[in-house]
Amino acid sequence: MAWSLLPTESTRLILPNNLVIVNGAQKRKGLGLAALSAAAFAVMTLLVRILSDRGMSSLQIMVWRCVVQTIAAVLVCRIFLGISPLRVSGGWKRFRWVLVRAVFGSVGHLLYYVALSKLPMGIATVLFFTNPLFTALLARLMLGESFSSRHSSLAALCLAGIALVVLPIPFTPLGLLFDGSLMWSLCALLGAATVALAYVSIRKAGVAVHAMVHVTYFGAVGAMGSLALAAATGELYSWQAILPNTALDYILVVGVGLAAFAAQFLMNWGLQLAPAGPAVMMRNSDIVITFILDAVLYRTVPGLVSMFGAVIITGCVISMGLM
């Protein structure tokens, strides 16, 4: 009976001007789900870092994350929601945006995993979570949504925060040239921009496509794409090369997939019960969680300048979520 509360397209009451009726209990539940989503994403981030430290490549991790996510999404669609995990009504016009979301979403997360293997978890996460900035810009270009002067001010401030995080201190042209972390910081930012395109594609596909269908295609396309990329780069020289090395590695990659699935599922559900602004604020709490995990488990504490930049970025992202 509890599963009847799973999110569906009919669980939201839409009024004119896109207003959504939510009562106090629904809002608290929605915010709680958003907080759980943040925790799940932080767990996924930690497991990716552990697997990277154990010698698994970002492509290996991405393949297994997507395989597990696809299986979980198909089971939820078939058993609990009673819908086809692959059915997209509306023909090619809508289906192409589902594919765009799947391709760019998986590429963006792969870039994030690469950055996680080279940067402190907190820094990689805060850079990746600049995606609302890129989403707002792309929504202006692709959806015709407004990008006000306040958006522009927040974007400029966010860019200043990014500069404080990624540029070497003291800053010199020579230091910039030889700073090894700059490339990986740019990798995280490129992942953020790529994921932003995936988010806009969800809007282009429309509400007729169930959220779980997006999750299914994300996993399937991500798994096939990662395998193809591994083969093209020579990393997949045999089928055994993509397999985890130990029983613990198998447990960890399954954990990555389940945590990623849970983070998406819980956030989709939470957004159907709570206003988007507070839910986004709660969701971004995983930035704080990853900084804490980094400090406790890896004894990695960024410098004051980087921390100040991270605070600026987080504040700008939350402000955009409230607009």
C-alpha positions in Angstrom: 0.0 0.0 0.0 2.9 2.4 0.8 4.0 2.1 -2.8 0.8 3.9 -3.9 2.5 7.1 -2.8 5.2 6.8 -5.4 5.4 9.8 -7.7 3.4 9.7 -10.9 2.3 12.4 -13.3 -1.1 12.5 -11.5 0.3 13.2 -8.0 0.6 17.0 -8.6 -2.4 19.3 -8.7 -1.6 21.9 -11.3 -3.5 25.1 -11.3 -3.4 28.1 -13.7 0.0 29.9 -13.8 1.7 26.6 -12.9 0.8 26.8 -9.2 1.0 23.6 -7.3 -1.1 22.9 -4.2 0.9 21.5 -1.3 0.0 21.3 2.3 2.3 21.5 5.3 2.7 17.7 5.7 3.4 17.3 2.0 6.0 20.1 2.1 7.8 18.6 5.1 7.8 15.2 3.4 9.1 16.7 0.2 11.9 18.5 1.9 12.8 15.3 3.8 13.0 13.4 0.5 15.2 16.2 -1.0 17.5 15.8 2.1 17.6 12.1 1.6 18.5 12.7 -2.1 21.4 14.9 -1.0 22.6 12.2 1.3 22.3 9.6 -1.4 24.3 11.7 -3.8 27.0 12.3 -1.2 27.2 8.5 -0.6 27.6 8.0 -4.4 30.4 10.6 -4.5 32.2 8.9 -1.6 31.9 5.5 -3.2 33.2 6.8 -6.6 36.2 8.3 -4.8 36.9 5.0 -2.9 36.7 3.0 -6.2 39.0 5.4 -7.9 41.5 5.0 -5.0 41.2 1.2 -5.4 42.3 1.5 -9.1 39.0 1.4 -11.0 38.8 3.8 -13.9 36.0 6.4 -14.3 34.7 4.4 -17.3 34.5 1.2 -15.3 32.6 2.9 -12.6 30.3 4.6 -15.0 29.5 1.4 -16.8 28.5 -0.4 -13.6 26.6 2.6 -12.2 24.5 2.7 -15.4 23.9 -1.0 -15.5 22.6 -1.1 -11.9 20.6 2.1 -12.4 18.9 0.7 -15.5 17.9 -2.6 -13.7 16.5 -0.6 -10.7 14.6 1.7 -13.0 13.1 -1.1 -15.0 12.0 -3.0 -11.9 10.3 0.1 -10.5 8.6 0.9 -13.8 7.3 -2.7 -14.2 6.5 -3.8 -10.7 5.5 -0.6 -8.8 4.4 1.9 -11.5 3.0 -0.4 -14.1 4.4 1.5 -17.0 6.8 0.6 -19.8 10.3 1.8 -19.0 11.0 2.5 -22.7 7.8 3.9 -24.0 7.9 7.5 -25.1 4.7 8.8 -26.7 4.8 11.7 -29.2 7.1 10.1 -31.8 10.6 11.3 -32.7 10.0 14.9 -31.8 9.8 14.0 -28.1 12.0 10.9 -28.2 15.0 12.8 -29.5 15.0 14.9 -26.4 14.9 11.8 -24.2 18.0 10.6 -26.0 19.7 14.0 -25.7 19.0 13.9 -22.0 20.5 10.4 -21.7 23.6 11.1 -23.7 24.5 14.4 -22.2 23.5 13.3 -18.7 25.8 10.3 -18.8 28.7 12.3 -20.4 28.3 15.0 -17.7 28.4 12.4 -14.8 31.4 10.6 -16.4 33.3 13.9 -16.5 32.3 14.4 -12.8 33.7 11.0 -12.0 37.0 11.8 -13.7 37.2 15.1 -11.7 36.5 13.2 -8.5 39.4 10.9 -9.1 41.8 13.8 -9.3 40.3 16.6 -7.0 39.2 16.8 -3.4 35.6 15.6 -3.2 34.3 18.9 -1.9 35.9 21.0 -4.6 34.8 18.6 -7.4 31.2 18.6 -6.1 30.9 22.4 -5.7 32.2 22.9 -9.2 29.8 20.3 -10.6 26.9 21.9 -8.8 27.3 25.1 -10.8 25.0 23.4 -13.3 22.0 25.7 -12.3 24.0 28.6 -13.8 24.5 26.8 -17.1 20.9 25.5 -16.9 19.5 29.1 -16.6 21.6 30.2 -19.6 20.6 27.3 -21.8 16.9 27.7 -20.8 17.1 31.3 -22.0 18.5 30.1 -25.4 16.5 27.0 -25.9 13.2 27.6 -24.0 12.9 31.3 -24.2 12.9 31.6 -20.4 13.7 34.9 -18.7 17.3 35.7 -17.7 17.0 38.8 -15.6 19.6 41.3 -14.4 19.5 39.4 -11.1 20.4 36.2 -13.0 23.3 38.1 -14.6 24.6 39.4 -11.3 24.4 36.0 -9.7 26.2 34.5 -12.8 29.0 37.0 -12.6 29.4 36.4 -8.8 29.3 32.6 -9.4 32.1 33.0 -12.0 34.2 34.9 -9.4 33.6 32.1 -6.9 34.8 29.6 -9.5 37.9 31.6 -10.1 38.7 31.6 -6.4 38.3 27.8 -6.3 40.2 26.8 -9.4 43.0 29.3 -9.9 46.3 28.7 -8.1 47.2 31.1 -5.2 49.3 33.2 -5.6 48.1 33.6 -9.2 50.7 33.9 -11.9 50.6 33.0 -15.6 53.3 30.4 -15.1 51.5 29.0 -12.1 48.4 28.7 -14.2 50.3 26.9 -16.9 51.7 24.2 -14.6 48.8 23.9 -12.1 47.8 20.2 -12.6 44.4 20.6 -10.9 43.2 23.3 -13.3 42.4 20.7 -16.0 40.4 18.6 -13.7 38.5 21.6 -12.4 37.6 22.5 -16.0 36.5 18.9 -16.4 34.1 19.3 -13.5 32.8 22.5 -15.0 32.3 20.9 -18.4 30.4 18.2 -16.7 28.2 20.8 -15.1 27.5 22.4 -18.4 26.8 19.1 -20.1 24.4 18.0 -17.3 22.6 21.4 -17.7 21.9 20.6 -21.3 20.4 17.3 -20.1 18.2 19.1 -17.6 16.9 21.5 -20.3 16.2 18.5 -22.6 13.9 17.1 -19.9 11.8 20.3 -20.3 11.9 20.0 -24.0 10.6 16.4 -23.8 7.7 17.5 -21.7 5.7 16.1 -18.8 4.3 13.3 -20.9 7.6 11.4 -20.4 7.6 9.8 -17.0 10.7 10.6 -14.8 11.5 6.9 -14.5 11.6 6.6 -18.3 14.3 9.3 -18.3 16.2 7.4 -15.6 16.0 4.1 -17.6 17.3 5.7 -20.8 20.0 7.5 -18.9 21.3 4.2 -17.6 21.0 2.2 -20.8 22.6 4.8 -23.0 25.2 5.6 -20.4 26.2 1.9 -20.1 26.4 1.4 -23.9 28.3 4.7 -24.4 30.8 4.0 -21.7 31.5 0.5 -23.1 32.0 1.9 -26.6 34.3 4.6 -25.3 36.3 2.0 -23.3 36.7 -0.1 -26.4 37.7 2.9 -28.5 40.4 4.0 -26.0 41.8 0.5 -25.6 40.6 0.2 -22.0 38.2 -2.6 -22.9 40.9 -5.0 -24.3 38.9 -7.9 -23.0 35.5 -8.4 -21.2 37.4 -9.2 -18.0 38.9 -5.7 -18.1 35.6 -4.0 -17.3 34.9 -6.3 -14.4 35.6 -5.3 -10.8 38.6 -7.0 -9.3 37.3 -8.1 -5.9 34.1 -8.9 -4.2 34.4 -5.6 -2.3 34.6 -3.8 -5.7 31.4 -5.4 -6.8 29.7 -4.3 -3.6 30.9 -0.8 -4.1 29.9 -0.4 -7.8 26.4 -1.8 -6.9 26.3 0.8 -4.1 27.2 3.6 -6.6 24.4 2.6 -8.9 21.8 2.2 -6.2 22.9 5.5 -4.6 22.6 7.3 -7.9 19.2 5.8 -8.6 18.0 6.7 -5.1 19.3 10.3 -5.4 17.3 10.8 -8.7 14.2 9.0 -7.5 14.0 10.8 -4.2 14.6 14.2 -5.8 11.9 13.6 -8.4 9.5 12.6 -5.7 10.4 15.5 -3.4 9.9 18.0 -6.1 6.3 16.7 -6.6 5.5 17.4 -2.9 7.5 20.5 -2.0 8.1 23.9 -3.7 11.1 23.8 -6.0 13.1 26.6 -4.2 13.3 25.1 -0.7 13.8 21.6 -2.2 16.7 22.8 -4.3 18.2 24.4 -1.2 17.9 21.1 0.7 19.3 19.1 -2.3 22.4 21.3 -2.4 23.2 20.4 1.2 25.3 17.5 -0.2 28.0 20.0 -1.0 28.4 20.5 2.8 28.2 16.7 3.3 31.0 16.0 0.8 33.3 18.7 2.4 32.8 17.1 5.8 33.4 13.6 4.4 36.6 14.8 2.7 37.8 16.4 5.9 37.0 13.5 8.2 38.0 10.6 5.9 40.8 12.0 3.8 42.0 14.8 6.0 41.6 17.2 3.0 40.7 20.7 4.0 40.8 23.3 1.2 42.5 26.7 1.7 40.5 29.7 2.9 40.4 31.2 -0.5 38.9 28.0 -2.1 36.5 27.7 0.8 35.4 31.3 0.3 34.9 30.6 -3.4 32.9 27.5 -2.6 30.6 29.5 -0.2 30.0 32.1 -3.0 29.2 29.4 -5.5 26.8 27.6 -3.2 25.1 30.9 -2.3 24.6 31.8 -5.9 23.2 28.3 -6.8 20.7 28.4 -3.9 19.7 31.9 -4.9 19.0 30.8 -8.5 17.0 27.9 -7.1 14.8 30.3 -5.2 14.1 32.6 -8.2 
